[in-house]
Amino acid sequence: MRVIKEAEERQNEILDAADELFGQKGFDDTSTNDILEKVGIARGTLYYHFKSKENIMDALVERYSVCLVARAQKIAADTGVPIINRIIGVIMALNVDNGNGKEMIEQMHKPQNALMHQKTQKAILSGITPILAALIEEGVLQGLFNTPFPYECMEMVITYANTIFDGDMEMTGEERMKRMQAFIFNIERLLDVESGSLVPSVMQMFDN
């Protein structure tokens, strides 16, 4: 057990160092030598844990997405909270506003970290969509929503939100508001709910 623990600790040291370096220099401009010097280990030790710099990036993306998914699952599982509030909460869980998560978001928006950004978006889509789909299915059973495609609906919602509202696109306040209104309009139709019924909840999410 001790060997496993030491291996995990070493892996986390490497990931923490790479996380910091990717933030400072970008993924493309960070070399394995930079990581070696930061951690203070031999090249063989690095390659024992990670085969390449790309493997390190994949592990960072997984660590980040696992944290987000765990947070989202905890919110979704709280049956004492109304479904619409849990759905909003799960989506809000993607909005990391402090700690290493915020730094990770800032890193991914740099041009030199485009691949990391792409992989993280894919991980979020595959991890969060099933959680939201389960909530939609629960809502369908309760008569709140009406759709034969809960997974596909939420896949569309997350894809659009990740693309339009993740900070990459430059928009005026008016342009952003128009997209928010269109976003709500189309969610209501995807879920077959009364027009305007989701406006207060979704607008609160954007305000937050």
N, C-alpha and C positions, 0 to 999 in steps of 0.2 A: 504493500500500500504506500510505503514511503516513497518508492521510486516513481509511482504514478503521480503523487502529489508534487514531487520536485519537477517532473516533466510539465505538469500543468502550470506551475509557477513560472518556469522558464518560458513556456509558450506565451503566457500573459505578459511577461517582461518584453518579449520580442514584439508582441502586438501593441503594447503601450508605446514602445519606442517608435515603431512604424507609424502609429496613429499620429504621434506628435510630428514626426518628420514629414509625413504626407501633408499635414496641415501647414507646415512652414515652407516646404519646397515643392509640394505637389507630388503625385505618384510618379509621373514620368521622370522628374528630375531627382528623385531619391534613388540612390544606388544601394545594393546590398552591403557595400562597404560602409555606407553611412549608418545603416542599421547595426552592423557589427560593432562599429566604434561607439555607437550610442549605448548599446547593451554591454559592451565589453566582453564579447565572446569570440571564439574561433569560428571560422567559416564552416568547419565540419559540424559544430554544434548547431548552427543555424539550419543547415541542410538536413540535420537529423530530425528537426521539428517541422520544417517547411521546405519543400522542394524548390521553390522559386519565390520571387517577389510577388508574382501574381497569386500564388497560394496564400501568401500573407494577406494580400488584399481580400481574397475570398473569405478568409477567416475573420477579418475585421468586419466585413459586410454581414457575415453570419452572426457574429457577436452582437452587432447593432440590431439586426432584424429579430433575433431571439428575444432581446430585451423588449422591443416594441410589441411583439406578438404576445409575450407573457403579460404585459400591461393591458393589452386589448382583451385578452381572455379573461382576466380578472374583472374588468368592467362589464363584459358581456354576461358573465356568470351571476351577477348580482340581480336576482329575480325580484328583489324588493323595489327595484327602480323600473319605471315604465320603459317599454321597448324603445320608443323614439329617443328617450334620453340616453339609453344604453348605446343606440346606434351612433348618436352624436358623440358620446363619450369615446367610443372606439375610434371614430375618425379623428377626434381631438388628440387621441393618444399618439397619433403620427406627428403631432406638432411638438417637437422637442424644444423646450425653451431654456434649458439650463444644462450644465455639466458637459460631459464628453459628447453627448448626443448633439448638442448645438454646434460644437466644434466640427463634428463629423458632417453635419449638414453644410456648414460653411466650406469645408474641404470639397465636398462633392460638387458644389456650384462653380468651382474653379475649372477653367477649360482643360487644364492638364490632368484633371481627375474625372474626365467624362466617362471613362469605362467603369470607375467605381460607382458613379452616379447611376449609370444604366443598370448595373448589377444590383444595386440597392433597391431601385424601383421595382425590379423584377421580383426580388425577395419579398418586398412589402406586398406586392400584388398577390403572390402565391400564399403568403401567410395570413393576411388580413381578410381577403375576400371570403374564405370559408367561414370565418367568424361572423362577418356581416350577413352572409347568406343564411346562416342558422338563425339569426335574429329575425330576418325577413320571413323565413318559414314559420317561426313562432308567431309572428304578427299575422300571417295568413290564416293560421289556425284560429286566432282570436278574432278574425274578421276585420282587422285593421288595414291590411293590404290585400291586393288581389293581383297576383302574377304567377304564371307557370314557370318563370325563369328567375328565381331568386339569386342564384349564383351569377348568372350572366348579367343581371341588372347591377349587382354590386361590383362586378368586374368593370363594367362601364363607368360607374361612379368613381371608383378608385383610380382608374386609368386617367379619366378626365381631371380629377382633382390633383393627382400627382403631376400631370403635365402642365396645367394652367395655373395652379395656385401654389406651386412649390418654390417660387422665388426666382425662377430662371427668366420668366417673361417680364419685360418692362411694359407696364401699363399705367395709364393715367387713372385717377380715382374714378372717373366716369366710365372708363373702359372696364375696370375691375367690377364696378357695381353692376354693369350690364351683364357681365359674365356670371356674376353671382345670381342674378335674377333668372337668367337662362338655365343655370344649373338647377335651381330649385324647381323651375317650371318643368323641366324634363324628368327630374326625380319623381315629382308628383304623378306624372303620366306613366312612368315606368312601373310605379307601385299602384297605380289606379286609385289614388286617393283624391279627396275633394280639393279643387284648385284653391291655393292659398293656405291650406291647412298646415303645411310644413314651413311656411315662411318664418314665423317667430323663432322656432327651434333652430333652423339652419342659419338664419341671420345672426342669432346669438353665437353660434359656432364661429362664424366669420369675425364677429366682433372680438371674440376671445383670441 
